[in-house]
């Protein structure tokens, strides 16, 4: 009789094979934080509550997380661009301080105002972009999970998880569209 952990590890290996990628590392954690995929370490974290899910839901959740591993390159690039963006943001005032005249107005007020404006714009755009990107990646992972589990079982599992408040309505709607 295999343990719940062995069962999950086997699902991960099978799903990875089905998607044509190397299986990500699986890490079991005692928290209830929900499952997640960490692109940096190519690792799926499975929490205690996920281990207790009924089989059809567990299958979809694991297939979805393994599908995120197919997005690893994109996820890592997103991360790199964010780090570069923040670094450029911080470098901006330093360059302004170095380049502009050595008077109070130019030393403090103008760079300060420009910096505040750029930061505000940057974060607004970055958050909007991040939200759109996150949804697109979630839907892509669901589509791949549906290939593994079958669209109908995937839809049923998502419906159950939406009822439990684990999954949001957007993902459920997209899965319904796939089943039409
Ligand atoms: Zn996801």
Backbone and ligand atoms as CSV (ligand in chain L), in Angstrom:
chain,resi,resn,atom,element,x,y,z
A,1,UNK,N,N,0.864,-1.206,0.000
A,1,UNK,CA,C,0.000,0.000,0.000
A,1,UNK,C,C,0.889,1.241,0.000
A,2,UNK,N,N,0.715,2.091,-1.034
A,2,UNK,CA,C,1.587,3.272,-1.085
A,2,UNK,C,C,1.037,4.382,-0.187
A,3,UNK,N,N,1.934,5.170,0.347
A,3,UNK,CA,C,1.519,6.292,1.184
A,3,UNK,C,C,0.982,7.413,0.284
A,4,UNK,N,N,0.335,8.394,0.918
A,4,UNK,CA,C,-0.196,9.529,0.146
A,4,UNK,C,C,0.938,10.252,-0.575
A,5,UNK,N,N,2.087,10.350,0.093
A,5,UNK,CA,C,3.233,11.044,-0.514
A,5,UNK,C,C,3.748,10.283,-1.737
A,6,UNK,N,N,3.846,8.952,-1.591
A,6,UNK,CA,C,4.305,8.141,-2.732
A,6,UNK,C,C,3.332,8.264,-3.903
A,7,UNK,N,N,2.038,8.274,-3.557
A,7,UNK,CA,C,1.006,8.389,-4.582
A,7,UNK,C,C,1.174,9.700,-5.353
A,8,UNK,N,N,1.353,10.800,-4.615
A,8,UNK,CA,C,1.514,12.106,-5.259
A,8,UNK,C,C,2.775,12.118,-6.127
A,9,UNK,N,N,3.856,11.562,-5.617
A,9,UNK,CA,C,5.105,11.534,-6.389
A,9,UNK,C,C,4.912,10.754,-7.689
A,10,UNK,N,N,4.140,9.686,-7.622
A,10,UNK,CA,C,3.875,8.892,-8.821
A,10,UNK,C,C,3.036,9.701,-9.814
A,11,UNK,N,N,2.011,10.410,-9.299
A,11,UNK,CA,C,1.193,11.260,-10.179
A,11,UNK,C,C,2.066,12.299,-10.876
A,12,UNK,N,N,2.960,12.922,-10.108
A,12,UNK,CA,C,3.838,13.961,-10.674
A,12,UNK,C,C,4.689,13.359,-11.797
A,13,UNK,N,N,5.250,12.181,-11.544
A,13,UNK,CA,C,6.100,11.538,-12.562
A,13,UNK,C,C,5.288,11.217,-13.814
A,14,UNK,N,N,4.081,10.686,-13.626
A,14,UNK,CA,C,3.240,10.340,-14.786
A,14,UNK,C,C,2.826,11.586,-15.569
A,15,UNK,N,N,2.409,12.625,-14.837
A,15,UNK,CA,C,1.955,13.851,-15.505
A,15,UNK,C,C,3.103,14.500,-16.272
A,16,UNK,N,N,4.279,14.506,-15.653
A,16,UNK,CA,C,5.449,15.109,-16.311
A,16,UNK,C,C,5.762,14.346,-17.594
A,17,UNK,N,N,5.670,13.017,-17.526
A,17,UNK,CA,C,5.926,12.207,-18.721
A,17,UNK,C,C,4.896,12.530,-19.801
A,18,UNK,N,N,3.629,12.685,-19.381
A,18,UNK,CA,C,2.564,12.990,-20.345
A,18,UNK,C,C,2.789,14.340,-21.011
A,19,UNK,N,N,3.367,15.282,-20.270
A,19,UNK,CA,C,3.592,16.629,-20.818
A,19,UNK,C,C,4.976,16.761,-21.460
A,20,UNK,N,N,5.751,15.670,-21.405
A,20,UNK,CA,C,7.051,15.672,-22.065
A,20,UNK,C,C,8.100,16.537,-21.383
A,21,UNK,N,N,8.038,16.635,-20.049
A,21,UNK,CA,C,9.068,17.397,-19.328
A,21,UNK,C,C,9.691,16.512,-18.248
A,22,UNK,N,N,10.854,16.937,-17.761
A,22,UNK,CA,C,11.470,16.223,-16.643
A,22,UNK,C,C,10.621,16.470,-15.399
A,23,UNK,N,N,10.382,15.444,-14.596
A,23,UNK,CA,C,9.512,15.649,-13.433
A,23,UNK,C,C,10.127,16.635,-12.441
A,24,UNK,N,N,9.356,17.623,-11.991
A,24,UNK,CA,C,9.865,18.544,-10.975
A,24,UNK,C,C,10.029,17.822,-9.639
A,25,UNK,N,N,10.828,18.386,-8.778
A,25,UNK,CA,C,10.995,17.845,-7.423
A,25,UNK,C,C,9.691,18.061,-6.655
A,26,UNK,N,N,9.334,17.130,-5.796
A,26,UNK,CA,C,8.144,17.314,-4.974
A,26,UNK,C,C,8.580,17.501,-3.529
A,27,UNK,N,N,8.012,18.506,-2.899
A,27,UNK,CA,C,8.341,18.771,-1.501
A,27,UNK,C,C,7.032,18.798,-0.718
A,28,UNK,N,N,6.959,18.030,0.328
A,28,UNK,CA,C,5.746,18.000,1.140
A,28,UNK,C,C,5.926,18.907,2.343
A,29,UNK,N,N,4.947,19.787,2.558
A,29,UNK,CA,C,5.054,20.716,3.686
A,29,UNK,C,C,3.868,20.518,4.621
A,30,UNK,N,N,4.089,20.811,5.898
A,30,UNK,CA,C,3.066,20.546,6.910
A,30,UNK,C,C,2.014,21.654,6.988
A,31,UNK,N,N,2.212,22.759,6.246
A,31,UNK,CA,C,1.269,23.883,6.334
A,31,UNK,C,C,0.011,23.606,5.517
A,32,UNK,N,N,-0.924,24.564,5.548
A,32,UNK,CA,C,-2.124,24.475,4.712
A,32,UNK,C,C,-2.148,25.593,3.693
A,33,UNK,N,N,-0.980,25.955,3.193
A,33,UNK,CA,C,-0.863,27.147,2.342
A,33,UNK,C,C,-1.342,26.904,0.915
A,34,UNK,N,N,-1.699,25.686,0.593
A,34,UNK,CA,C,-2.107,25.384,-0.786
A,34,UNK,C,C,-0.894,24.932,-1.581
A,35,UNK,N,N,-1.134,24.191,-2.670
A,35,UNK,CA,C,-0.003,23.703,-3.455
A,35,UNK,C,C,0.562,24.838,-4.307
A,36,UNK,N,N,1.832,24.771,-4.643
A,36,UNK,CA,C,2.360,25.769,-5.576
A,36,UNK,C,C,3.582,25.221,-6.294
A,37,UNK,N,N,3.887,25.860,-7.420
A,37,UNK,CA,C,5.067,25.493,-8.193
A,37,UNK,C,C,6.092,26.614,-8.068
A,38,UNK,N,N,7.314,26.256,-7.701
A,38,UNK,CA,C,8.387,27.248,-7.591
A,38,UNK,C,C,9.335,27.081,-8.767
A,39,UNK,N,N,9.275,28.043,-9.696
A,39,UNK,CA,C,10.050,27.934,-10.934
A,39,UNK,C,C,11.555,27.946,-10.657
A,40,UNK,N,N,11.958,28.748,-9.681
A,40,UNK,CA,C,13.386,28.898,-9.401
A,40,UNK,C,C,14.030,27.546,-9.098
A,41,UNK,N,N,13.327,26.720,-8.331
A,41,UNK,CA,C,13.884,25.421,-7.922
A,41,UNK,C,C,13.282,24.257,-8.713
A,42,UNK,N,N,12.402,24.562,-9.673
A,42,UNK,CA,C,11.658,23.541,-10.403
A,42,UNK,C,C,11.067,22.531,-9.415
A,43,UNK,N,N,10.273,23.062,-8.492
A,43,UNK,CA,C,9.805,22.246,-7.382
A,43,UNK,C,C,8.317,22.504,-7.122
A,44,UNK,N,N,7.596,21.411,-6.881
A,44,UNK,CA,C,6.186,21.539,-6.512
A,44,UNK,C,C,6.073,21.346,-5.007
A,45,UNK,N,N,5.408,22.294,-4.384
A,45,UNK,CA,C,5.185,22.150,-2.943
A,45,UNK,C,C,3.766,21.656,-2.730
A,46,UNK,N,N,3.631,20.560,-2.022
A,46,UNK,CA,C,2.313,19.999,-1.746
A,46,UNK,C,C,2.056,20.117,-0.253
A,47,UNK,N,N,0.984,20.813,0.091
A,47,UNK,CA,C,0.687,21.035,1.519
A,47,UNK,C,C,-0.181,19.909,2.070
A,48,UNK,N,N,-0.352,19.929,3.374
A,48,UNK,CA,C,-1.063,18.842,4.055
A,48,UNK,C,C,-2.517,18.736,3.601
A,49,UNK,N,N,-3.157,19.887,3.374
A,49,UNK,CA,C,-4.574,19.876,3.007
A,49,UNK,C,C,-4.767,19.256,1.620
A,50,UNK,N,N,-3.830,19.524,0.715
A,50,UNK,CA,C,-3.927,18.951,-0.636
A,50,UNK,C,C,-3.862,17.423,-0.584
A,51,UNK,N,N,-2.998,16.915,0.301
A,51,UNK,CA,C,-2.859,15.449,0.422
A,51,UNK,C,C,-4.180,14.793,0.812
A,52,UNK,N,N,-5.048,15.550,1.480
A,52,UNK,CA,C,-6.309,14.982,1.958
A,52,UNK,C,C,-7.440,15.097,0.936
A,53,UNK,N,N,-7.177,15.748,-0.192
A,53,UNK,CA,C,-8.236,15.911,-1.199
A,53,UNK,C,C,-8.661,14.551,-1.746
A,54,UNK,N,N,-9.949,14.420,-2.106
A,54,UNK,CA,C,-10.378,13.189,-2.771
A,54,UNK,C,C,-9.639,13.010,-4.104
A,55,UNK,N,N,-9.507,11.781,-4.532
A,55,UNK,CA,C,-8.662,11.428,-5.682
A,55,UNK,C,C,-8.865,12.287,-6.944
A,56,UNK,N,N,-10.121,12.491,-7.415
A,56,UNK,CA,C,-10.275,13.265,-8.662
A,56,UNK,C,C,-9.745,14.702,-8.521
A,57,UNK,N,N,-9.961,15.292,-7.339
A,57,UNK,CA,C,-9.477,16.664,-7.117
A,57,UNK,C,C,-7.953,16.681,-7.012
A,58,UNK,N,N,-7.427,15.704,-6.292
A,58,UNK,CA,C,-5.974,15.607,-6.151
A,58,UNK,C,C,-5.307,15.475,-7.527
A,59,UNK,N,N,-5.892,14.643,-8.367
A,59,UNK,CA,C,-5.326,14.424,-9.708
A,59,UNK,C,C,-5.262,15.725,-10.496
A,60,UNK,N,N,-6.353,16.496,-10.445
A,60,UNK,CA,C,-6.369,17.755,-11.199
A,60,UNK,C,C,-5.356,18.742,-10.620
A,61,UNK,N,N,-5.333,18.839,-9.286
A,61,UNK,CA,C,-4.420,19.791,-8.636
A,61,UNK,C,C,-2.971,19.468,-9.012
A,62,UNK,N,N,-2.617,18.194,-8.959
A,62,UNK,CA,C,-1.229,17.803,-9.274
A,62,UNK,C,C,-0.940,18.039,-10.764
A,63,UNK,N,N,-1.901,17.667,-11.634
A,63,UNK,CA,C,-1.695,17.889,-13.071
A,63,UNK,C,C,-1.509,19.388,-13.350
A,64,UNK,N,N,-2.292,20.220,-12.661
A,64,UNK,CA,C,-2.197,21.679,-12.832
A,64,UNK,C,C,-0.812,22.179,-12.402
A,65,UNK,N,N,-0.344,21.696,-11.262
A,65,UNK,CA,C,0.973,22.161,-10.778
A,65,UNK,C,C,2.095,21.673,-11.700
A,66,UNK,N,N,1.996,20.426,-12.165
A,66,UNK,CA,C,3.020,19.926,-13.095
A,66,UNK,C,C,2.974,20.748,-14.389
A,67,UNK,N,N,1.756,21.135,-14.810
A,67,UNK,CA,C,1.630,21.962,-16.025
A,67,UNK,C,C,2.363,23.291,-15.843
A,68,UNK,N,N,2.370,23.835,-14.623
A,68,UNK,CA,C,3.128,25.070,-14.383
A,68,UNK,C,C,4.614,24.854,-14.679
A,69,UNK,N,N,5.089,23.629,-14.463
A,69,UNK,CA,C,6.507,23.346,-14.720
A,69,UNK,C,C,6.832,23.482,-16.212
A,70,UNK,N,N,5.819,23.290,-17.083
A,70,UNK,CA,C,6.063,23.492,-18.519
A,70,UNK,C,C,6.257,24.979,-18.814
A,71,UNK,N,N,5.835,25.843,-17.886
A,71,UNK,CA,C,5.950,27.308,-18.072
A,71,UNK,C,C,7.218,27.848,-17.422
A,72,UNK,N,N,8.094,26.938,-16.991
A,72,UNK,CA,C,9.226,27.370,-16.168
A,72,UNK,C,C,10.039,28.494,-16.811
A,73,UNK,N,N,10.364,28.331,-18.097
A,73,UNK,CA,C,11.170,29.336,-18.792
A,73,UNK,C,C,10.485,30.711,-18.726
A,74,UNK,N,N,9.189,30.730,-19.027
A,74,UNK,CA,C,8.444,32.000,-19.011
A,74,UNK,C,C,8.401,32.586,-17.599
A,75,UNK,N,N,8.190,31.717,-16.607
A,75,UNK,CA,C,8.112,32.188,-15.218
A,75,UNK,C,C,9.447,32.778,-14.774
A,76,UNK,N,N,10.544,32.113,-15.157
A,76,UNK,CA,C,11.874,32.606,-14.778
A,76,UNK,C,C,12.171,33.935,-15.474
A,77,UNK,N,N,11.762,34.048,-16.753
A,77,UNK,CA,C,11.986,35.302,-17.472
A,77,UNK,C,C,11.174,36.435,-16.837
A,78,UNK,N,N,9.936,36.143,-16.455
A,78,UNK,CA,C,9.121,37.147,-15.752
A,78,UNK,C,C,9.843,37.642,-14.518
A,79,UNK,N,N,10.385,36.691,-13.782
A,79,UNK,CA,C,11.084,37.014,-12.543
A,79,UNK,C,C,12.307,37.891,-12.845
A,80,UNK,N,N,13.060,37.486,-13.883
A,80,UNK,CA,C,14.262,38.247,-14.241
A,80,UNK,C,C,13.903,39.674,-14.657
A,81,UNK,N,N,12.833,39.834,-15.451
A,81,UNK,CA,C,12.421,41.175,-15.890
A,81,UNK,C,C,11.989,42.024,-14.700
A,82,UNK,N,N,11.323,41.395,-13.737
A,82,UNK,CA,C,10.897,42.149,-12.555
A,82,UNK,C,C,12.112,42.647,-11.784
A,83,UNK,N,N,13.094,41.763,-11.597
A,83,UNK,CA,C,14.306,42.155,-10.867
A,83,UNK,C,C,15.028,43.278,-11.615
A,84,UNK,N,N,15.134,43.132,-12.963
A,84,UNK,CA,C,15.798,44.160,-13.769
A,84,UNK,C,C,15.028,45.482,-13.695
A,85,UNK,N,N,13.703,45.393,-13.731
A,85,UNK,CA,C,12.868,46.597,-13.665
A,85,UNK,C,C,13.082,47.344,-12.365
A,86,UNK,N,N,13.087,46.611,-11.251
A,86,UNK,CA,C,13.278,47.241,-9.945
A,86,UNK,C,C,14.682,47.839,-9.850
A,87,UNK,N,N,15.671,47.106,-10.384
A,87,UNK,CA,C,17.049,47.607,-10.355
A,87,UNK,C,C,17.159,48.899,-11.167
A,88,UNK,N,N,16.513,48.924,-12.351
A,88,UNK,CA,C,16.551,50.120,-13.197
A,88,UNK,C,C,15.882,51.290,-12.486
A,89,UNK,N,N,14.804,50.966,-11.773
A,89,UNK,CA,C,14.056,51.986,-11.037
A,89,UNK,C,C,14.936,52.655,-9.982
A,90,UNK,N,N,15.713,51.847,-9.293
A,90,UNK,CA,C,16.575,52.371,-8.232
A,90,UNK,C,C,17.782,53.092,-8.840
A,91,UNK,N,N,18.246,52.585,-9.995
A,91,UNK,CA,C,19.397,53.219,-10.643
A,91,UNK,C,C,19.025,54.609,-11.164
A,92,UNK,N,N,17.730,54.783,-11.538
A,92,UNK,CA,C,17.273,56.047,-12.115
A,92,UNK,C,C,17.685,57.268,-11.301
A,93,UNK,N,N,17.269,57.377,-10.024
A,93,UNK,CA,C,17.615,58.553,-9.223
A,93,UNK,C,C,19.127,58.720,-9.086
A,94,UNK,N,N,19.864,57.610,-8.976
A,94,UNK,CA,C,21.328,57.711,-8.840
A,94,UNK,C,C,21.917,58.410,-10.066
A,95,UNK,N,N,21.431,58.022,-11.254
A,95,UNK,CA,C,21.922,58.639,-12.486
A,95,UNK,C,C,21.525,60.115,-12.516
A,96,UNK,N,N,20.284,60.396,-12.103
A,96,UNK,CA,C,19.817,61.791,-12.093
A,96,UNK,C,C,20.667,62.631,-11.148
A,97,UNK,N,N,20.923,62.107,-9.958
A,97,UNK,CA,C,21.749,62.837,-8.982
A,97,UNK,C,C,23.131,63.117,-9.573
A,98,UNK,N,N,23.670,62.124,-10.272
A,98,UNK,CA,C,25.026,62.260,-10.806
A,98,UNK,C,C,25.067,63.246,-11.971
A,99,UNK,N,N,23.988,63.263,-12.763
A,99,UNK,CA,C,24.047,64.006,-14.021
A,99,UNK,C,C,23.564,65.453,-13.905
A,100,UNK,N,N,22.667,65.718,-12.944
A,100,UNK,CA,C,22.022,67.025,-12.946
A,100,UNK,C,C,22.800,68.037,-12.102
A,101,UNK,N,N,22.505,69.363,-12.318
A,101,UNK,CA,C,23.248,70.417,-11.626
A,101,UNK,C,C,23.214,70.248,-10.108
A,102,UNK,N,N,24.247,70.762,-9.458
A,102,UNK,CA,C,24.417,70.571,-8.020
A,102,UNK,C,C,23.678,71.643,-7.232
A,103,UNK,N,N,22.406,71.866,-7.552
A,103,UNK,CA,C,21.608,72.829,-6.783
A,103,UNK,C,C,20.481,72.070,-6.124
A,104,UNK,N,N,19.956,72.670,-5.004
A,104,UNK,CA,C,18.935,71.966,-4.227
A,104,UNK,C,C,17.753,71.482,-5.067
A,105,UNK,N,N,17.267,72.372,-5.943
A,105,UNK,CA,C,16.103,72.015,-6.761
A,105,UNK,C,C,16.378,70.740,-7.562
A,106,UNK,N,N,17.566,70.685,-8.145
A,106,UNK,CA,C,17.921,69.551,-8.997
A,106,UNK,C,C,18.475,68.376,-8.212
A,107,UNK,N,N,18.938,68.676,-6.992
A,107,UNK,CA,C,19.499,67.591,-6.188
A,107,UNK,C,C,18.409,66.784,-5.498
A,108,UNK,N,N,17.295,67.443,-5.165
A,108,UNK,CA,C,16.272,66.774,-4.367
A,108,UNK,C,C,14.892,66.805,-5.042
A,109,UNK,N,N,14.390,67.995,-5.281
A,109,UNK,CA,C,12.971,68.125,-5.661
A,109,UNK,C,C,12.649,67.461,-6.993
A,110,UNK,N,N,13.380,67.826,-8.041
A,110,UNK,CA,C,13.039,67.299,-9.366
A,110,UNK,C,C,13.264,65.788,-9.437
A,111,UNK,N,N,14.448,65.300,-9.023
A,111,UNK,CA,C,14.611,63.834,-9.063
A,111,UNK,C,C,13.580,63.124,-8.187
A,112,UNK,N,N,13.267,63.718,-7.045
A,112,UNK,CA,C,12.275,63.106,-6.140
A,112,UNK,C,C,10.932,62.978,-6.820
A,113,UNK,N,N,10.502,64.073,-7.476
A,113,UNK,CA,C,9.192,64.066,-8.137
A,113,UNK,C,C,9.191,63.091,-9.310
A,114,UNK,N,N,10.262,63.125,-10.098
A,114,UNK,CA,C,10.346,62.209,-11.251
A,114,UNK,C,C,10.315,60.760,-10.758
A,115,UNK,N,N,11.079,60.507,-9.691
A,115,UNK,CA,C,11.163,59.150,-9.153
A,115,UNK,C,C,9.792,58.679,-8.668
A,116,UNK,N,N,9.102,59.534,-7.902
A,116,UNK,CA,C,7.790,59.150,-7.369
A,116,UNK,C,C,6.822,58.854,-8.507
A,117,UNK,N,N,6.874,59.696,-9.546
A,117,UNK,CA,C,5.974,59.510,-10.687
A,117,UNK,C,C,6.275,58.188,-11.402
A,118,UNK,N,N,7.553,57.961,-11.664
A,118,UNK,CA,C,7.939,56.744,-12.389
A,118,UNK,C,C,7.586,55.498,-11.578
A,119,UNK,N,N,7.842,55.556,-10.257
A,119,UNK,CA,C,7.522,54.403,-9.405
A,119,UNK,C,C,6.023,54.115,-9.452
A,120,UNK,N,N,5.221,55.185,-9.340
A,120,UNK,CA,C,3.763,55.000,-9.346
A,120,UNK,C,C,3.299,54.378,-10.661
A,121,UNK,N,N,3.823,54.912,-11.785
A,121,UNK,CA,C,3.444,54.392,-13.103
A,121,UNK,C,C,3.902,52.941,-13.267
A,122,UNK,N,N,5.149,52.721,-12.837
A,122,UNK,CA,C,5.737,51.391,-12.976
A,122,UNK,C,C,4.902,50.354,-12.228
A,123,UNK,N,N,4.547,50.667,-10.976
A,123,UNK,CA,C,3.825,49.675,-10.185
A,123,UNK,C,C,2.412,49.452,-10.699
A,124,UNK,N,N,1.809,50.521,-11.205
A,124,UNK,CA,C,0.460,50.377,-11.759
A,124,UNK,C,C,0.505,49.435,-12.970
A,125,UNK,N,N,1.437,49.721,-13.883
A,125,UNK,CA,C,1.554,48.912,-15.098
A,125,UNK,C,C,1.970,47.484,-14.748
A,126,UNK,N,N,2.908,47.390,-13.805
A,126,UNK,CA,C,3.441,46.080,-13.439
A,126,UNK,C,C,2.358,45.213,-12.795
A,127,UNK,N,N,1.518,45.833,-11.951
A,127,UNK,CA,C,0.459,45.055,-11.297
A,127,UNK,C,C,-0.582,44.594,-12.295
A,128,UNK,N,N,-0.959,45.503,-13.210
A,128,UNK,CA,C,-1.962,45.147,-14.219
A,128,UNK,C,C,-1.416,44.034,-15.115
A,129,UNK,N,N,-0.161,44.200,-15.533
A,129,UNK,CA,C,0.465,43.190,-16.378
A,129,UNK,C,C,0.555,41.863,-15.622
A,130,UNK,N,N,0.982,41.931,-14.368
A,130,UNK,CA,C,1.138,40.720,-13.550
A,130,UNK,C,C,-0.174,39.972,-13.386
A,131,UNK,N,N,-1.245,40.720,-13.181
A,131,UNK,CA,C,-2.557,40.085,-12.974
A,131,UNK,C,C,-3.004,39.371,-14.254
A,132,UNK,N,N,-2.844,40.063,-15.408
A,132,UNK,CA,C,-3.225,39.438,-16.689
A,132,UNK,C,C,-2.385,38.199,-16.954
A,133,UNK,N,N,-1.100,38.354,-16.682
A,133,UNK,CA,C,-0.147,37.271,-16.929
A,133,UNK,C,C,-0.489,36.063,-16.041
A,134,UNK,N,N,-0.785,36.322,-14.770
A,134,UNK,CA,C,-1.086,35.239,-13.831
A,134,UNK,C,C,-2.307,34.461,-14.301
A,135,UNK,N,N,-3.338,35.185,-14.754
A,135,UNK,CA,C,-4.552,34.503,-15.213
A,135,UNK,C,C,-4.235,33.655,-16.442
A,136,UNK,N,N,-3.479,34.230,-17.379
A,136,UNK,CA,C,-3.139,33.486,-18.601
A,136,UNK,C,C,-2.384,32.206,-18.258
A,137,UNK,N,N,-1.449,32.302,-17.306
A,137,UNK,CA,C,-0.662,31.118,-16.935
A,137,UNK,C,C,-1.538,30.083,-16.218
A,138,UNK,N,N,-2.470,30.561,-15.383
A,138,UNK,CA,C,-3.382,29.636,-14.697
A,138,UNK,C,C,-4.242,28.889,-15.717
A,139,UNK,N,N,-4.774,29.632,-16.689
A,139,UNK,CA,C,-5.648,29.000,-17.684
A,139,UNK,C,C,-4.866,28.018,-18.547
A,140,UNK,N,N,-3.635,28.368,-18.862
A,140,UNK,CA,C,-2.781,27.469,-19.638
A,140,UNK,C,C,-2.522,26.182,-18.852
A,141,UNK,N,N,-2.257,26.333,-17.546
A,141,UNK,CA,C,-2.011,25.146,-16.708
A,141,UNK,C,C,-3.276,24.288,-16.630
A,142,UNK,N,N,-4.433,24.937,-16.530
A,142,UNK,CA,C,-5.691,24.174,-16.502
A,142,UNK,C,C,-5.919,23.430,-17.809
A,143,UNK,N,N,-5.607,24.096,-18.926
A,143,UNK,CA,C,-5.812,23.455,-20.233
A,143,UNK,C,C,-4.949,22.207,-20.343
A,144,UNK,N,N,-3.696,22.304,-19.865
A,144,UNK,CA,C,-2.811,21.140,-19.919
A,144,UNK,C,C,-3.269,20.061,-18.942
A,145,UNK,N,N,-3.765,20.489,-17.774
A,145,UNK,CA,C,-4.285,19.512,-16.803
A,145,UNK,C,C,-5.481,18.775,-17.397
A,146,UNK,N,N,-6.298,19.502,-18.173
A,146,UNK,CA,C,-7.470,18.879,-18.802
A,146,UNK,C,C,-7.047,17.850,-19.847
A,147,UNK,N,N,-5.914,18.091,-20.498
A,147,UNK,CA,C,-5.390,17.103,-21.460
A,147,UNK,C,C,-5.028,15.808,-20.738
A,148,UNK,N,N,-4.480,15.957,-19.525
A,148,UNK,CA,C,-4.046,14.777,-18.767
A,148,UNK,C,C,-5.242,14.062,-18.143
A,149,UNK,N,N,-6.101,14.831,-17.483
A,149,UNK,CA,C,-7.193,14.224,-16.703
A,149,UNK,C,C,-8.447,13.974,-17.539
A,150,UNK,N,N,-8.527,14.605,-18.709
A,150,UNK,CA,C,-9.780,14.598,-19.462
A,150,UNK,C,C,-10.565,15.847,-19.097
A,151,UNK,N,N,-11.201,16.457,-20.103
A,151,UNK,CA,C,-11.876,17.735,-19.878
A,151,UNK,C,C,-13.042,17.609,-18.896
A,152,UNK,N,N,-13.838,16.560,-19.024
A,152,UNK,CA,C,-15.000,16.378,-18.132
A,152,UNK,C,C,-14.587,16.209,-16.665
A,153,UNK,N,N,-13.697,15.219,-16.377
A,153,UNK,CA,C,-13.258,15.080,-14.977
A,153,UNK,C,C,-12.613,16.363,-14.460
A,154,UNK,N,N,-11.884,17.063,-15.332
A,154,UNK,CA,C,-11.243,18.309,-14.905
A,154,UNK,C,C,-12.307,19.340,-14.532
A,155,UNK,N,N,-13.363,19.413,-15.354
A,155,UNK,CA,C,-14.440,20.370,-15.067
A,155,UNK,C,C,-15.125,20.027,-13.754
A,156,UNK,N,N,-15.412,18.736,-13.562
A,156,UNK,CA,C,-16.072,18.336,-12.309
A,156,UNK,C,C,-15.211,18.674,-11.105
A,157,UNK,N,N,-13.919,18.418,-11.206
A,157,UNK,CA,C,-13.014,18.721,-10.096
A,157,UNK,C,C,-12.973,20.226,-9.834
A,158,UNK,N,N,-12.937,21.018,-10.906
A,158,UNK,CA,C,-12.895,22.479,-10.732
A,158,UNK,C,C,-14.191,22.984,-10.108
A,159,UNK,N,N,-15.311,22.390,-10.519
A,159,UNK,CA,C,-16.596,22.801,-9.934
A,159,UNK,C,C,-16.596,22.558,-8.430
A,160,UNK,N,N,-16.110,21.389,-8.052
A,160,UNK,CA,C,-16.061,21.040,-6.626
A,160,UNK,C,C,-15.118,22.000,-5.887
A,161,UNK,N,N,-13.995,22.306,-6.506
A,161,UNK,CA,C,-13.022,23.176,-5.830
A,161,UNK,C,C,-13.509,24.620,-5.764
A,162,UNK,N,N,-14.296,25.035,-6.755
A,162,UNK,CA,C,-14.872,26.386,-6.692
A,162,UNK,C,C,-15.839,26.461,-5.518
A,163,UNK,N,N,-16.630,25.392,-5.340
A,163,UNK,CA,C,-17.551,25.332,-4.195
A,163,UNK,C,C,-16.791,25.446,-2.882
A,164,UNK,N,N,-15.632,24.827,-2.828
A,164,UNK,CA,C,-14.829,24.850,-1.613
A,164,UNK,C,C,-14.039,26.147,-1.468
A,165,UNK,N,N,-14.122,26.994,-2.482
A,165,UNK,CA,C,-13.433,28.281,-2.416
A,165,UNK,C,C,-11.944,28.184,-2.715
A,166,UNK,N,N,-11.502,27.070,-3.309
A,166,UNK,CA,C,-10.074,26.902,-3.607
A,166,UNK,C,C,-9.743,27.528,-4.963
A,167,UNK,N,N,-10.739,27.505,-5.861
A,167,UNK,CA,C,-10.498,27.937,-7.248
A,167,UNK,C,C,-11.455,29.078,-7.568
A,168,UNK,N,N,-10.991,30.063,-8.344
A,168,UNK,CA,C,-11.908,31.163,-8.640
A,168,UNK,C,C,-12.698,30.925,-9.925
A,169,UNK,N,N,-13.720,31.734,-10.044
A,169,UNK,CA,C,-14.744,31.588,-11.085
A,169,UNK,C,C,-14.157,31.642,-12.507
A,170,UNK,N,N,-13.116,32.459,-12.707
A,170,UNK,CA,C,-12.551,32.629,-14.065
A,170,UNK,C,C,-12.068,31.290,-14.610
A,171,UNK,N,N,-11.394,30.531,-13.740
A,171,UNK,CA,C,-10.853,29.245,-14.185
A,171,UNK,C,C,-11.974,28.266,-14.485
A,172,UNK,N,N,-13.020,28.314,-13.660
A,172,UNK,CA,C,-14.155,27.417,-13.875
A,172,UNK,C,C,-14.830,27.736,-15.211
A,173,UNK,N,N,-15.042,29.036,-15.465
A,173,UNK,CA,C,-15.680,29.455,-16.721
A,173,UNK,C,C,-14.878,28.974,-17.932
A,174,UNK,N,N,-13.553,29.157,-17.867
A,174,UNK,CA,C,-12.704,28.760,-18.991
A,174,UNK,C,C,-12.798,27.258,-19.220
A,175,UNK,N,N,-12.886,26.487,-18.134
A,175,UNK,CA,C,-12.979,25.030,-18.276
A,175,UNK,C,C,-14.338,24.660,-18.871
A,176,UNK,N,N,-15.379,25.395,-18.484
A,176,UNK,CA,C,-16.711,25.139,-19.069
A,176,UNK,C,C,-16.653,25.350,-20.579
A,177,UNK,N,N,-15.977,26.421,-20.997
A,177,UNK,CA,C,-15.845,26.709,-22.435
A,177,UNK,C,C,-15.165,25.537,-23.148
A,178,UNK,N,N,-14.141,24.960,-22.483
A,178,UNK,CA,C,-13.407,23.851,-23.095
A,178,UNK,C,C,-14.295,22.633,-23.281
A,179,UNK,N,N,-15.311,22.503,-22.414
A,179,UNK,CA,C,-16.142,21.295,-22.456
A,179,UNK,C,C,-17.330,21.429,-23.408
A,180,UNK,N,N,-17.488,22.642,-23.974
A,180,UNK,CA,C,-18.649,22.841,-24.856
A,180,UNK,C,C,-18.483,22.078,-26.173
L,1,ZN,ZN,ZN,-1.744,27.519,-10.814
